[in-house]
Amino acid sequence: MYSGIVNGEPTTFGTSGLLYRSNKVMYDRATRTLWNQFIGEPVIGPLADSGIRQPFFPSVVTTWGEWWDEHPDTTVLAQDTGVYPAEFYVPEDNPLAIYYNYFTSDEVMFPVWLRDETFEPKTVVVGLSIGESAKAYAVQDLQAARLVNDTVGGMNVVVVASPESRAGRIYERGDLVFAATEDDNPDLAPAALVDDSDERWTVTEEGLVAGGDPSRTLARIPSITSFWFGWFQYHPDTEIYGHER
C-alpha cells in the first residue's frame, strides 16, 4: 500500500501490463514513470535512477470476518464496478476464480531464476525489511506462534498474528518483551499484550498503546505479505523465522 504522492504532488497509479521477476510493474500518471511494485522504486522513465523510493504503509491480509469483528464501522470497496458484474468477484478458493488454478499450483506462471527451497514457492510470508536486513515469517509459522518477540536489523520488534488468517502485524517493542495476557483467547489474534513489567498494552492498527498511559505508544512497522518466491527475489539474504538456511 504505497503513498499516492509523487514528487510532492498527488497522483494515481495504473497497471502497465508488464512484469518483472513475475511481479507487476505499475506506472504513475503524473510522470508516466514505470515502478517496481514490490520495492516501490522507479525503473524506467523520468524518475528512474533518481534514488527515490515510494513510501508505503502498514497493511494486512486478513479475512472479511476478522476485519469486520475488529472494525465494524469500516467502509468497503463496492463490487458493482461497472466493469464486471458483482457475481464475477468470487473468493480465491472458489474454482470459478480467475486465478484459482494458479493459486492451487506449486509453480509460478512466469520464470523466476532466484529460488530457495526452504518453502514451496507460493508459501505466503510476512516480510520485514529494516535497513540492509530482511526477515521472512511464514504465515503457517505465525499462525502457530501468534506472538513473536524478535530483533531485525538491530531493531527490537514484536509480531502479532492471527491463528486463522494471513494477518501478521509488526510493531516496535523497544526494550520490552511481550507475552499473552491472562484473558488471551488462543483462537483469535491477540487483542492485548502484557510486557515484562506486567503493564498491559492494547493492539491497534496504528500501534501498541500502553494501558497505564495512552500517550505512550509503540509504532507499527510496514511489512509486505507475499509469496515466498516473490520475497526471495528481492531479499536473497533474508533471515527466516524458525528456519536455518
KOLDOKE-176844 format. One record per atom (N, C-alpha, C): residue in three letters; x, y, z. Coordinates in steps of 0.05 Angstrom, whole numbers, plus 5000, padded with zeros to 4 digits. Layout:
N
ALAXYZ ...
This chain:
245
MET501749765000 MET500050005000 MET501850255000 TYR502250364976 TYR504150584973 TYR502750854975 SER504351054981 SER503451334980 SER502751404951 GLY500551564948 GLY499851664922 GLY500951934915 ILE502952014930 ILE504252274925 ILE507052224913 VAL507452344889 VAL509952314875 VAL511152594871 ASN513652624880 ASN514952884878 ASN513253114890 GLY511953044912 GLY510353244926 GLY507653304915 GLU506853164893 GLU504253204881 GLU502652954882 PRO500052974889 PRO498352734888 PRO497852634860 THR497852384856 THR497252264830 THR495951984835 THR495451844813 THR494451574815 THR496351394799 PHE496151134805 PHE497850934792 PHE496050744775 GLY497250634755 GLY495950434738 GLY497650194734 THR496449984722 THR497949744715 THR498949764687 SER501549734684 SER502849754658 SER502349524639 GLY501749294651 GLY501549044636 GLY504148894634 LEU506349014645 LEU508948894645 LEU509448744671 LEU511248554670 LEU512148404694 LEU515148414696 TYR516148414720 TYR519048384725 TYR519348184748 ARG520747974743 ARG521147754762 ARG518347664772 SER516547644754 SER513847544759 SER512247734778 ASN513047984779 ASN511648184795 ASN510648414778 LYS508448524785 LYS507248744770 LYS509048984768 VAL509049114744 VAL510349374741 VAL508149574738 MET508149774755 MET506049984755 MET507250244744 TYR505450434738 TYR506350694728 TYR504750914742 ASP506051144746 ASP504551374757 ASP503651554734 ARG501251664737 ARG500051814715 ARG501052104715 ALA502652184735 ALA503752464734 ALA506252474717 THR508052284720 THR510552294705 THR510852074684 ARG508951874684 ARG509051644667 ARG511551474671 THR512551484696 THR514751314703 THR513751034710 LEU515350834702 LEU514750554709 LEU516050494736 TRP514550354754 TRP515450294781 TRP515449994786 ASN517549904800 ASN517549624811 ASN515749624835 GLN513449474833 GLN511549494854 GLN512449354880 PHE514349164878 PHE515049024902 PHE516749184921 ILE518449364910 ILE520149524928 ILE519649824924 GLY517749894907 GLY517050174905 GLY519150354893 GLU520750254874 GLU522850414862 GLU522250464832 PRO522750704822 PRO522350764794 PRO524550624777 VAL523750494755 VAL525650344739 VAL526050444711 ILE523950554699 ILE524150674672 ILE522550924671 GLY523751134659 GLY522251384656 GLY523651614670 PRO522251844673 PRO523452084684 PRO524652054711 LEU523551884728 LEU524551854756 LEU526451624760 ALA527051474739 ALA528951254741 ALA531751364749 ASP533051214766 ASP535751284775 ASP535751544792 SER533451614802 SER533351854819 SER534051794848 GLY534051534855 GLY534751464883 GLY532351474902 ILE529951544892 ILE527651564910 ILE526451284912 ARG524951254934 ARG523351014939 ARG520751094950 GLN518650994938 GLN515951084946 GLN515250984974 PRO514451154993 PRO513751065020 PRO511350885019 PHE511250685037 PHE508950515038 PHE507950485067 PHE505550395070 PHE504150405096 PHE503650115106 PRO503350085132 PRO502549825143 PRO499949725130 SER499849475123 SER497449355112 SER497349065123 VAL495048945118 VAL494748675129 VAL492948515110 VAL493548255107 VAL491948075091 VAL490347905111 THR487747945111 THR486147805132 THR483547715119 THR481647615135 THR479047535125 THR477047755130 TRP474947765115 TRP472847965120 TRP471647925148 GLY471347675157 GLY470247635183 GLY471947755205 GLU474547705204 GLU476347815225 GLU476348115224 TRP476548235200 TRP476648525197 TRP474048645208 TRP471848535200 TRP469248645209 TRP468948635239 ASP469748415252 ASP469648395281 ASP471248615294 GLU473548685283 GLU475248885295 GLU474549175287 HIS473349195263 HIS472849465252 HIS469949475241 PRO467949475258 PRO465149465248 PRO464249715233 ASP465749935235 ASP465050175221 ASP466550215195 THR467850005186 THR469550025162 THR467850075137 THR469150195117 THR467850225090 THR469150015072 VAL467649945051 VAL468449725034 VAL468349815004 LEU470349724989 LEU470349774960 LEU468049624948 ALA466349754933 ALA464049634922 ALA464749434900 GLN463249214898 GLN463649014877 GLN462149094852 ASP460449284853 ASP459049384830 ASP460849594816 THR462749504800 THR464849674789 THR464149794762 GLY462149684749 GLY461549774722 GLY463249644701 VAL465249494710 VAL467049344692 VAL466149054689 TYR465748924712 TYR464748654712 TYR462348644731 PRO460548454727 PRO458348424746 PRO459348334774 ALA457848404795 ALA458648344822 ALA459248054826 GLU457647884814 GLU457947594818 GLU460547484805 PHE461947654790 PHE464447584778 PHE466647554799 TYR466347714821 TYR468447724841 TYR467847504862 VAL469347294861 VAL468947064879 VAL471547014895 PRO471346894918 PRO473746834934 PRO475846674919 GLU478346714926 GLU480546584912 GLU480446284914 ASP479146174935 ASP478945884938 ASP476545764923 ASN475145934908 ASN472845844892 ASN473945754865 PRO473345514855 PRO474345424829 PRO473645614806 LEU471645784810 LEU470845974789 LEU472646224789 ALA474346264809 ALA476046494810 ALA478046484786 ILE478746714775 ILE480446724752 ILE483146594757 TYR484246644780 TYR486946534785 TYR486946284803 TYR484646144804 TYR484445914822 TYR486545704815 ASN486945644789 ASN488945444781 ASN491745534788 TYR492245794786 TYR494845894793 TYR495445864822 PHE493445954839 PHE493945944868 PHE494045664879 THR492845474866 THR492845194876 THR495145034864 SER496745154846 SER499045024835 SER501545104850 ASP503544924851 ASP506044984864 ASP507845154846 GLU507245174821 GLU509045304802 GLU508245594797 VAL510145764790 VAL509546044783 VAL508846054753 MET507446274746 MET506446294718 MET508646364699 PHE510646534708 PHE512846614692 PHE515446544706 PRO517646514691 PRO520146424703 PRO521246614723 VAL522346514745 VAL523946664764 VAL526446504769 TRP528746644769 TRP531246494769 TRP532546484797 LEU531746664815 LEU532646644843 LEU530646484859 ARG531546254869 ARG529746084884 ARG531045974909 ASP529445904929 ASP530445794953 ASP528345574962 GLU529345344970 GLU527545124976 GLU526745095005 THR527245305021 THR526245295048 THR523245255049 PHE521745395031 PHE518845365029 PHE518145315000 GLU515745214996 GLU514645204969 GLU514445484958 PRO514645524931 PRO514645794920 PRO512345974929 LYS510045854932 LYS507646014939 LYS506846004968 THR508645924985 THR508245955013 THR508046255019 VAL506046325034 VAL505546615040 VAL507246695064 VAL508746915061 VAL510347015083 VAL509747305088 VAL510247385113 VAL510247665120 VAL513147755122 GLY513947945105 GLY516748025103 GLY517248295115 LEU519448315130 LEU520148565143 LEU522948645134 SER523348895125 SER525848995116 SER526549245133 ILE528849235147 ILE529849455163 ILE532749505155 GLY533249745143 GLY535949795134 GLY536749595113 GLU539049475117 GLU540049265099 GLU539248985107 SER537648965128 SER536848695138 SER533948635131 ALA533448385127 ALA530748295120 ALA530148025134 LYS527647985140 LYS526847735153 LYS524047665143 ALA523647405138 ALA521147295129 ALA519947125150 TYR517347155154 TYR515746995174 TYR513646845158 ALA513846585155 ALA511846435141 ALA509146455157 VAL507046505142 VAL504446535156 VAL503746285172 GLN504446055161 GLN503845805176 GLN505245795203 ASP507645905204 ASP509145915230 ASP507946125248 LEU507146355237 LEU505946565254 LEU503246475265 GLN501746325249 GLN499246225259 GLN499546045284 ALA501745895284 ALA502245725307 ALA503245875331 ALA504946085326 ALA506146235348 ALA504346455359 ARG503046605341 ARG501246825347 ARG502647075358 LEU504947035372 LEU506347255384 LEU509347195383 VAL510947375371 VAL513847325367 VAL515347575375 ASN517047555395 ASN518947775402 ASN521547715386 ASP522447915371 ASP524647865353 ASP526348125350 THR528648095336 THR530348325330 THR531148305301 VAL530648515286 VAL531348515257 VAL532848775251 GLY535148755240 GLY536748995233 GLY537349165257 GLY537749045280 GLY538349195304 GLY535949315318 MET533549275307 MET531049385319 MET529549155332 ASN528749195357 ASN527049005371 ASN524149035362 VAL522948815354 VAL520248825343 VAL518648605356 VAL515948635354 VAL514148425363 VAL512148375340 VAL511648125334 VAL509748055313 VAL507247945326 VAL504948055319 VAL502347965329 VAL500747845306 ALA500047585308 ALA498947445286 ALA496247315293 SER494747265272 SER492247115274 SER492746815271 PRO491346645286 PRO491646355282 PRO490046245259 GLU488446425246 GLU486646325224 GLU487246455197 SER487846715197 SER488246855171 SER491146905166 ARG491747065146 ARG494547135139 ARG495447395154 ALA493847485173 ALA494447735186 ALA496847715204 GLY498847875199 GLY501247905216 GLY502048195218 ARG501648315242 ARG502248595246 ARG504848615262 ILE506648795254 ILE509248815267 ILE509549095279 TYR510549095304 TYR510849345319 TYR513649365331 GLU514449615335 GLU516849655352 GLU516249565380 ARG518349475395 ARG517949405423 ARG519949515441 GLY521849685431 GLY523849805449 GLY525349585464 ASP525649625490 ASP527049425507 ASP525149235521 LEU522549245513 LEU520549085526 LEU520448805513 VAL519448615529 VAL518948345519 VAL515948295525 PHE514448215505 PHE511648185508 PHE510747895510 ALA508547855524 ALA507347585527 ALA504347615525 ALA502947385522 ALA500047395521 ALA498847465548 THR496547585548 THR495147665573 THR493747415585 GLU492947435610 GLU491647215623 GLU488947155610 ASP487647355599 ASP485047305587 ASP485247265556 ASP487647205547 ASP488147165518 ASP486446935507 ASN485246975484 ASN483646775470 ASN485446655448 PRO486346405451 PRO488146285431 PRO486946245404 ASP484346275401 ASP483046245375 ASP482946495359 LEU483946715371 LEU483846975358 LEU486647105358 ALA487047305341 ALA489547455343 ALA489547605370 PRO491747625384 PRO491847765410 PRO490748055407 ALA488948135424 ALA487848405424 ALA489348575444 ALA490848455462 ALA492448595481 ALA494948425488 LEU496948555498 LEU499448425506 LEU500248525533 VAL501948385547 VAL503048475572 VAL506048465570 ASP507348685580 ASP510248695578 ASP511548575603 ASP514248575604 ASP515648435626 ASP515448585653 SER514148815653 SER513548955679 SER510648925686 ASP509148755671 ASP506348695676 ASP504548925667 GLU505449105651 GLU503749315640 GLU502249205616 ARG499749265614 ARG498049175592 ARG498149375569 TRP498349275544 TRP498349445520 TRP496149345501 THR494649535490 THR492649475471 THR493749465442 VAL492949265427 VAL493949235399 VAL491949395381 THR493049585367 THR491449735348 THR492749735320 GLU491349825300 GLU492449835273 GLU494850025272 GLU494850245288 GLU496950435286 GLU499350365304 GLY498850235326 GLY501050165344 GLY500050025369 LEU501949975387 LEU501249865414 LEU500850105433 VAL498750095448 VAL498050325466 VAL498150225495 ALA499750375511 ALA500150295539 ALA497550345555 GLY496650145570 GLY494250175586 GLY494450385608 GLY496750405620 GLY497150595642 GLY497350885633 ASP498150925608 ASP498551195597 ASP498251185567 PRO495851245556 PRO495251215528 PRO497051395510 SER498451585522 SER500251755506 SER502851595499 ARG503351375512 ARG505651205506 ARG504751005485 THR506051005462 THR505450825441 THR508050715429 LEU507750475417 LEU509850345402 LEU508850315373 ALA510250435354 ALA509250465327 ALA509150195312 ARG507150175294 ARG507049955276 ARG509049995253 ILE510249785243 ILE512249795222 ILE511049675197 PRO511349815174 PRO510349705149 PRO511749435142 SER510149245132 SER511248995124 SER509848915098 ILE510748705085 ILE509648615060 ILE508848325062 THR506348265055 THR505347985054 THR505547895025 SER506947685020 SER507447594992 SER507947294991 PHE508047194966 PHE509046924963 PHE512046914969 TRP513046684978 TRP515846654985 TRP517646714961 PHE516846614937 PHE518646664914 PHE518846964908 GLY516747114913 GLY516947404908 GLY518747544928 TRP518547474954 TRP520247594974 TRP523147524969 PHE523647274962 PHE526447184959 PHE527747324935 GLN526147394914 GLN527347524891 GLN528747784898 TYR527747924918 TYR528748184925 TYR530348184951 HIS530247964966 HIS531647934991 HIS532947664993 PRO534847604975 PRO536147344975 PRO537747285000 ASP538547485016 ASP540047445041 ASP538147445065 THR535547425061 THR533647445083 THR534047235104 GLU533647315129 GLU533347125151 GLU530547005149 ILE530146775162 ILE527546645161 ILE526846565190 TYR524546655199 TYR523746585227 TYR523346285230 GLY524646165249 GLY524345885255 GLY525745695237 HIS527345795218 HIS528645615199 HIS531545705194 GLU533345515192 GLU536045575185 GLU536545525156 ARG538045695143 ARG538645665114 ARG541645585111 
